């Protein structure tokens, strides 16, 4: 019997109203495993609303609304709110909270996994998300069409700082480069863990993401293929990275395949192709978003010694690096413009990364 189960949970955990236990609100126990950390500081919620720049005509997407503390403020600020929530308990709580109020007709609740469901049109996204979906969600949003104006999202602080990291920063990584290719990213607020119920183990940050319009004229699969190789050892010289046998073997295989098919690749202007590539990127970046150079010496990497059959191709690759004066440079210091130039040099030489 459901009622008996709830009663037992109350006895174990204290008052269902949340007064005796920080893991409850409105009779609902929160699950840390699902990333359920509810914002409890009203001043922080007001600050997020203010910095979001919501217009009265905006359709707002909220992900993981929980019990609706942020939802209420979003409904007050915008035209309507589309809330995506995976937990059916939270969906019922949300519907009960706004039932019979002037907000009920302006709130649409979608029950489901935001990574799997098709998102409707929205102008702006404002959300306190489960941190375990940070990377795939970021790139799902950036692949959404039509493009939205901006997203203001709460992330784990270290993830947020990687999103905004610049060349030369310790946290500058593949995630930084790929996100900043597609969007302007800025840090808005640092948020302490005590602003949540229950408090997470890490501090958080609110980040603003504005999709670039128009998108840069680059084939995203090619771009990410290059960046993936470069950030495999981001503090090594590009000369060392592109002397690795595995890298040379991969590039030569691509080179011979494209030659056989007589394909000429140019920077893609096909927005559909860009969308598919970006949407698939989030999952592959999930484990790499917190990547760090492991500090291994160049001598420990499997480097081609020049005696292999592909040594002629190796010279072709190294000549590209020399042509752009990239051989002694390191990925950790390269800008978006540098990566764009390097990719164009490789492509002109018939070397591709997808």
ZABAMI-345370 format. One record per residue (C-alpha): residue number from 1; x, y, z. Coordinates in steps of 0.02 Angstrom, whole numbers, plus 32768, in hexadecimal, padded with zeros to 4 digits. Layout:
BEGIN
{pt NUM {X Y Z}}
...
This chain:
BEGIN
{pt 1 {8000 8000 8000}}
{pt 2 {8049 80A7 7FC9}}
{pt 3 {8010 8104 8063}}
{pt 4 {8066 8089 80D6}}
{pt 5 {8108 8097 8076}}
{pt 6 {8107 8154 8084}}
{pt 7 {80E3 8149 813E}}
{pt 8 {817A 80D8 8157}}
{pt 9 {81E8 8150 80F7}}
{pt 10 {81AB 81DE 8166}}
{pt 11 {81DA 817D 8202}}
{pt 12 {8287 8158 81BE}}
{pt 13 {82AC 8203 8179}}
{pt 14 {824B 827E 81E4}}
{pt 15 {81C3 82F9 81B6}}
{pt 16 {8185 82ED 8103}}
{pt 17 {8175 83A9 80FD}}
{pt 18 {8231 83BA 80FD}}
{pt 19 {8241 8411 81A5}}
{pt 20 {829D 837F 81F4}}
{pt 21 {82FE 833F 815F}}
{pt 22 {8355 839C 80D0}}
{pt 23 {8334 830C 8057}}
{pt 24 {8278 8330 8055}}
{pt 25 {8208 83B6 800D}}
{pt 26 {814B 83A7 8006}}
{pt 27 {8152 82F0 803B}}
{pt 28 {81C9 82BD 7FAE}}
{pt 29 {8272 826D 7FD6}}
{pt 30 {82FD 82A9 7F61}}
{pt 31 {836F 822B 7F0A}}
{pt 32 {8425 8263 7EFE}}
{pt 33 {8444 81D8 7E80}}
{pt 34 {83CE 8234 7E08}}
{pt 35 {8424 82DA 7E27}}
{pt 36 {838F 831F 7E88}}
{pt 37 {83D2 83B7 7EE3}}
{pt 38 {8348 843A 7EF4}}
{pt 39 {8372 84F3 7EFB}}
{pt 40 {8334 8535 7FA2}}
{pt 41 {837D 85E6 7FA5}}
{pt 42 {82F8 8660 7F62}}
{pt 43 {8378 86EC 7F4D}}
{pt 44 {83E2 867C 7EDE}}
{pt 45 {834A 864D 7E76}}
{pt 46 {8321 8707 7E60}}
{pt 47 {83D4 8729 7E2A}}
{pt 48 {83CD 869E 7DA7}}
{pt 49 {8329 86E4 7D62}}
{pt 50 {8372 8792 7D58}}
{pt 51 {8412 875A 7D00}}
{pt 52 {83AF 86F0 7C84}}
{pt 53 {8365 8789 7C30}}
{pt 54 {82BA 8737 7C1A}}
{pt 55 {823C 8797 7BAF}}
{pt 56 {817F 8794 7BD1}}
{pt 57 {8169 8742 7B26}}
{pt 58 {81E6 86B4 7B45}}
{pt 59 {81BE 85FB 7B40}}
{pt 60 {8233 85B4 7BC5}}
{pt 61 {8279 8504 7BCD}}
{pt 62 {829F 84C3 7C7C}}
{pt 63 {82F8 841D 7C95}}
{pt 64 {82E4 83C1 7D3A}}
{pt 65 {8268 8439 7D8C}}
{pt 66 {8259 83CF 7E29}}
{pt 67 {81D5 8417 7E9D}}
{pt 68 {81C5 84BA 7E3C}}
{pt 69 {8222 853F 7EA0}}
{pt 70 {8279 8582 7E04}}
{pt 71 {81E2 8558 7D96}}
{pt 72 {8173 85D3 7DF4}}
{pt 73 {81EB 8663 7DD5}}
{pt 74 {81FD 8632 7D1D}}
{pt 75 {813F 8634 7D08}}
{pt 76 {8139 86E1 7D55}}
{pt 77 {81BF 8722 7CDF}}
{pt 78 {8194 86D3 7C37}}
{pt 79 {8102 86A4 7BC7}}
{pt 80 {8105 85E9 7BEB}}
{pt 81 {8173 855D 7C30}}
{pt 82 {8195 84B1 7BE7}}
{pt 83 {81D7 8446 7C76}}
{pt 84 {822C 839F 7C50}}
{pt 85 {8232 832B 7CE7}}
{pt 86 {8262 8272 7CEC}}
{pt 87 {8221 824D 7D9C}}
{pt 88 {8163 822C 7D9D}}
{pt 89 {815A 825E 7E55}}
{pt 90 {819E 830A 7E2C}}
{pt 91 {8127 8319 7D97}}
{pt 92 {8091 82FC 7E0A}}
{pt 93 {80D4 8376 7E8B}}
{pt 94 {80EE 83F9 7E03}}
{pt 95 {803E 83E2 7DC0}}
{pt 96 {7FF2 83EA 7E6F}}
{pt 97 {8054 8487 7E99}}
{pt 98 {8011 84EC 7E07}}
{pt 99 {7F65 849D 7DF3}}
{pt 100 {7EDC 851D 7E07}}
{pt 101 {7F55 85B0 7DFA}}
{pt 102 {7F64 862F 7D6C}}
{pt 103 {8005 85D6 7D3A}}
{pt 104 {7FB7 852C 7D14}}
{pt 105 {7F8A 8556 7C60}}
{pt 106 {803A 8598 7C3E}}
{pt 107 {8098 8500 7C80}}
{pt 108 {80B4 8466 7C14}}
{pt 109 {8107 83D2 7C6A}}
{pt 110 {815D 834C 7C03}}
{pt 111 {8183 82AD 7C63}}
{pt 112 {821D 8259 7C1C}}
{pt 113 {82D9 8255 7C08}}
{pt 114 {830E 82FB 7BBC}}
{pt 115 {839C 82A4 7B5E}}
{pt 116 {8321 8230 7B07}}
{pt 117 {8287 829B 7AE9}}
{pt 118 {826E 8315 7A5A}}
{pt 119 {8271 83C7 7A99}}
{pt 120 {81ED 8443 7A5A}}
{pt 121 {820F 84F6 7A29}}
{pt 122 {8250 8568 7AB2}}
{pt 123 {82A1 8614 7ABC}}
{pt 124 {830D 85FC 7B56}}
{pt 125 {8341 856E 7BC7}}
{pt 126 {8354 858B 7C83}}
{pt 127 {837C 84F2 7CEB}}
{pt 128 {83CC 84A3 7D83}}
{pt 129 {83F9 83FC 7D34}}
{pt 130 {8435 8353 7D74}}
{pt 131 {84F2 8365 7D62}}
{pt 132 {850D 82B8 7D18}}
{pt 133 {84BA 82EE 7C75}}
{pt 134 {851A 8392 7C63}}
{pt 135 {857E 8368 7BC7}}
{pt 136 {84FC 830B 7B5E}}
{pt 137 {8478 838C 7B8D}}
{pt 138 {84E6 841F 7B5C}}
{pt 139 {8501 83D9 7AAE}}
{pt 140 {844D 83A0 7A9B}}
{pt 141 {8418 8454 7ABB}}
{pt 142 {8499 8497 7A40}}
{pt 143 {8458 8420 79BA}}
{pt 144 {83A3 8455 79D7}}
{pt 145 {834C 84AB 7946}}
{pt 146 {8312 8531 7938}}
{pt 147 {839D 857E 799F}}
{pt 148 {8369 85CA 7A44}}
{pt 149 {83A4 8673 7A85}}
{pt 150 {8405 8636 7B1C}}
{pt 151 {840F 85B4 7BA6}}
{pt 152 {8433 85DD 7C5D}}
{pt 153 {8462 853C 7CB4}}
{pt 154 {84A4 8504 7D5D}}
{pt 155 {853A 848F 7D4A}}
{pt 156 {85B8 843F 7DBD}}
{pt 157 {863A 84C8 7DD4}}
{pt 158 {86CD 846C 7D86}}
{pt 159 {8666 843E 7CED}}
{pt 160 {862E 84F4 7CDE}}
{pt 161 {86E0 8533 7CE9}}
{pt 162 {8713 84BB 7C5E}}
{pt 163 {8688 8500 7BF1}}
{pt 164 {86CA 85B2 7C03}}
{pt 165 {8785 8589 7C0A}}
{pt 166 {87F8 85E8 7B94}}
{pt 167 {889B 85B2 7B3E}}
{pt 168 {8924 85A2 7BC1}}
{pt 169 {88AA 857F 7C51}}
{pt 170 {88C6 84DE 7CB0}}
{pt 171 {8814 84A4 7C8E}}
{pt 172 {8819 84CB 7BD2}}
{pt 173 {87E7 842A 7B79}}
{pt 174 {878A 83DC 7AE8}}
{pt 175 {86E4 8409 7B3C}}
{pt 176 {8718 84C0 7B42}}
{pt 177 {874A 84C6 7A8B}}
{pt 178 {86B1 846C 7A48}}
{pt 179 {8634 84CE 7AB0}}
{pt 180 {8682 8576 7A86}}
{pt 181 {8682 854C 79CD}}
{pt 182 {85C4 8541 79D3}}
{pt 183 {8599 85C0 7A5A}}
{pt 184 {85D0 8655 7AC1}}
{pt 185 {85E3 8619 7B73}}
{pt 186 {85F0 8687 7C0E}}
{pt 187 {85F5 8667 7CC9}}
{pt 188 {856A 86BF 7D2A}}
{pt 189 {8568 8682 7DDE}}
{pt 190 {85C7 8614 7E56}}
{pt 191 {854D 85B1 7EC3}}
{pt 192 {857B 855E 7F68}}
{pt 193 {853C 84AF 7F8E}}
{pt 194 {84D5 84EB 8024}}
{pt 195 {8459 8540 7FAE}}
{pt 196 {8411 8494 7F85}}
{pt 197 {83A9 8413 7FE0}}
{pt 198 {83FA 8397 7FF6}}
{pt 199 {84A4 83EB 7FDE}}
{pt 200 {8510 839B 7F55}}
{pt 201 {85C6 836E 7F74}}
{pt 202 {8604 83F5 7EFC}}
{pt 203 {85EE 84AE 7EDF}}
{pt 204 {858F 84E9 7E46}}
{pt 205 {858E 8575 7DC7}}
{pt 206 {850C 85C5 7D57}}
{pt 207 {8543 85D6 7CA3}}
{pt 208 {84F6 8634 7C10}}
{pt 209 {8500 85DF 7B65}}
{pt 210 {84D3 8641 7AC8}}
{pt 211 {84D4 85DD 7A24}}
{pt 212 {8538 8630 799A}}
{pt 213 {84D1 8670 7907}}
{pt 214 {84FF 8646 7883}}
{pt 215 {855F 85A7 78AB}}
{pt 216 {8618 85A9 787A}}
{pt 217 {863C 8566 77CA}}
{pt 218 {8690 84C5 7802}}
{pt 219 {866C 840C 77F4}}
{pt 220 {864F 83E1 78AA}}
{pt 221 {8682 8329 789A}}
{pt 222 {8727 8361 7850}}
{pt 223 {873D 83E5 78D6}}
{pt 224 {871D 836E 7966}}
{pt 225 {878C 82E9 7917}}
{pt 226 {881E 8364 7917}}
{pt 227 {87FA 83A7 79C6}}
{pt 228 {87E9 82F6 7A0C}}
{pt 229 {8898 82CB 79CF}}
{pt 230 {88E4 836F 7A09}}
{pt 231 {889E 8362 7ABA}}
{pt 232 {88D2 82AE 7AD0}}
{pt 233 {8974 82F9 7B13}}
{pt 234 {894A 83B1 7B1F}}
{pt 235 {89F0 83E4 7B6F}}
{pt 236 {8A5D 838A 7AF0}}
{pt 237 {8A96 83DE 7A51}}
{pt 238 {8A2D 83C0 79B7}}
{pt 239 {8ACA 837A 7965}}
{pt 240 {8AD1 82F2 79EA}}
{pt 241 {8A16 82CE 79E0}}
{pt 242 {8A15 82BA 7923}}
{pt 243 {8AAF 8249 7925}}
{pt 244 {8A4D 81C4 7985}}
{pt 245 {8A33 8123 7922}}
{pt 246 {897B 8117 794F}}
{pt 247 {895A 81CA 7913}}
{pt 248 {89BB 81B4 7871}}
{pt 249 {8965 810E 784F}}
{pt 250 {88B9 8159 7867}}
{pt 251 {88DB 81F0 77FA}}
{pt 252 {892C 8189 7770}}
{pt 253 {8898 8113 776C}}
{pt 254 {8824 81A9 7757}}
{pt 255 {8897 81F2 76D3}}
{pt 256 {889B 8153 7669}}
{pt 257 {87DF 8137 767A}}
{pt 258 {87B7 81E7 7640}}
{pt 259 {8832 81DA 75B1}}
{pt 260 {87E2 8138 7578}}
{pt 261 {8735 8184 757D}}
{pt 262 {8776 8225 752C}}
{pt 263 {8716 828F 75A8}}
{pt 264 {873C 8346 75BC}}
{pt 265 {870D 8383 766A}}
{pt 266 {86EB 8439 768A}}
{pt 267 {86B0 8494 7727}}
{pt 268 {85FC 845D 773A}}
{pt 269 {8572 84DD 7732}}
{pt 270 {84ED 8456 7749}}
{pt 271 {8498 8481 77EC}}
{pt 272 {8446 83D5 77F5}}
{pt 273 {84EF 837F 77F2}}
{pt 274 {852E 83F5 7879}}
{pt 275 {8497 83D0 78E7}}
{pt 276 {84AE 8314 78DB}}
{pt 277 {8568 8320 7902}}
{pt 278 {854E 8394 7996}}
{pt 279 {84C0 832D 79E1}}
{pt 280 {852C 8290 79DB}}
{pt 281 {85BD 82E8 7A2F}}
{pt 282 {8576 82F9 7ADE}}
{pt 283 {8585 8241 7B0A}}
{pt 284 {8637 8233 7AC9}}
{pt 285 {866A 82CB 7B2F}}
{pt 286 {861A 828E 7BD0}}
{pt 287 {86B6 8234 7C0C}}
{pt 288 {872D 82B2 7BBE}}
{pt 289 {86E0 8350 7C06}}
{pt 290 {874B 833D 7CA1}}
{pt 291 {87E5 8304 7C40}}
{pt 292 {8893 8331 7C7C}}
{pt 293 {893A 8315 7C28}}
{pt 294 {8984 827C 7C7A}}
{pt 295 {8A34 82C5 7C79}}
{pt 296 {8A85 8236 7C19}}
{pt 297 {8B27 8262 7BC2}}
{pt 298 {8B33 8265 7B05}}
{pt 299 {8BA7 81CF 7B0E}}
{pt 300 {8B1B 8165 7B5B}}
{pt 301 {8AA9 8183 7AC5}}
{pt 302 {8AB4 8109 7A34}}
{pt 303 {8B0B 8178 79B5}}
{pt 304 {8B2B 814E 78FF}}
{pt 305 {8BE7 813F 78E2}}
{pt 306 {8BE1 8163 7829}}
{pt 307 {8C0B 80B3 77F1}}
{pt 308 {8B56 807F 77DE}}
{pt 309 {8B03 806E 7734}}
{pt 310 {8A9D 810A 7756}}
{pt 311 {8B34 817B 7774}}
{pt 312 {8B0D 81DB 76D5}}
{pt 313 {8A61 8203 7718}}
{pt 314 {8AAF 8233 77BF}}
{pt 315 {8B19 82B6 7766}}
{pt 316 {8A7C 82F7 7712}}
{pt 317 {8A29 830E 77BD}}
{pt 318 {8AC1 8360 780A}}
{pt 319 {8AD3 83D5 7775}}
{pt 320 {8A24 8415 7798}}
{pt 321 {8A56 843C 784C}}
{pt 322 {8AF5 8493 7811}}
{pt 323 {8A96 84F6 778E}}
{pt 324 {8A26 8543 7815}}
{pt 325 {8AB2 854E 7896}}
{pt 326 {8A53 84D3 7905}}
{pt 327 {8AD7 844D 7923}}
{pt 328 {8B15 8492 79C9}}
{pt 329 {8A6E 84D7 7A04}}
{pt 330 {89FB 8484 7A84}}
{pt 331 {893F 8467 7A7C}}
{pt 332 {8928 84B3 7B29}}
{pt 333 {895C 855D 7AE0}}
{pt 334 {8901 8559 7A39}}
{pt 335 {886D 85CD 7A17}}
{pt 336 {87D1 85AB 79B0}}
{pt 337 {8823 8607 791F}}
{pt 338 {88BF 859A 792F}}
{pt 339 {885B 84F9 7928}}
{pt 340 {87F8 853B 7893}}
{pt 341 {8899 8567 7836}}
{pt 342 {88EB 84C0 7860}}
{pt 343 {8852 8460 7822}}
{pt 344 {8851 84C2 777F}}
{pt 345 {890A 849B 7763}}
{pt 346 {88EE 83E1 777D}}
{pt 347 {8856 83E1 770B}}
{pt 348 {88B5 843D 7681}}
{pt 349 {8938 83B3 768B}}
{pt 350 {88AE 8330 7676}}
{pt 351 {88B6 82F9 772C}}
{pt 352 {880F 82E6 7784}}
{pt 353 {87D2 82B6 7831}}
{pt 354 {8729 8264 7813}}
